[in-house]
Each structure stands twice: as structure tokens, then as C-alpha cells.
Amino acid sequence: MTLTLNGETRSFTGVDHLAALVTALGLDGRKVAIERNLEIVPRSAYLKTALCDGDRIEIVHFIGGG
């Protein structure tokens, strides 16, 4: 499957929903916000949000600090 991830075209296999994508990227799902095709996806819906070839995904990482 080909996705546009933060403006970069990337290929993935075995990634059928957002939770699997987060895992494949090695991210902590509690510290990211995800937009799929211009719509923000609630964290509670990552497992239920299917990915399709050509989807545009934007991921923002939260960084703490002082």
C-alpha cells in the first residue's frame, strides 16, 4: 500500500489501520495526533480507521519540555 506520510510517498505492507501504522513507525500512540485525508482521527478510533492505498496521512508528535 502506498501512503503519503507527512508529504512523502511511502510504501507499507501489513498496515491496514492507523494503529498498525503507528506501530510500524515505532511511535507512541499516546504522543501523536493523526490526520487522515484532511480529517483529524481521535486516538480512540485508530484501530477502527482503515487505511486505503493513496491515503494522505499527517502525523504530529507531541514533545514536552520546559
N, C-alpha and C positions, 0 to 999 in steps of 0.2 A: 504494500500500500504506500502511496506517495502522499505526504502531507507537507503543507507549507508551515514550518515551525519558526515563529518569530522572523518571518520574511525570507527564510531559507528553505528551499525544497529538499526534503529528506525522505528516504525510503525506510519503511519499517515492516517487519514480519511478526506475526503473532500478537499484534496490538489491535484489539477490536473495540476497546472502550477507553475512556480517558484515564481510568485508574491504572490500566495496563500501560498506557503511555507514560504516566508519572513514574511507575516502577521501572520501565525500560530506560528512562532517562536518569534513574538514580536520584530522584528528587523526593523530598519530604512533602507529602500532600498537604500537610498542615501549614506549610510555609509558602504556598504558591497560590496565585489566582490564575484561573484559566478562562480564556475567551475562545469560543468555537464559532467560526463563521459570523463574527461580529456580535455574538451574544455571550454574556458572562454566564458561566456554568457554576451553580452552587456546589460546594465541596460535597454535599450530601448526594449529589447526582452523578458523581464521577463514574461510579460502577454502572449506572443506568444509561450513560450517554455514549451511544455507539459512534464509532468513527467510520467515515467513508473516504474512499480514495478521493483526493483533491481537497479535503477539508483544510481550512486555514485556522491554525492554532496559534494563539499568542499566550505565552506564559510569563508571568511576572513573579519574581522571587522577593519575599519579604526579608529584609536584613535589619537586625536590631543593632543598636549601638548607642553611644552616648556622646 
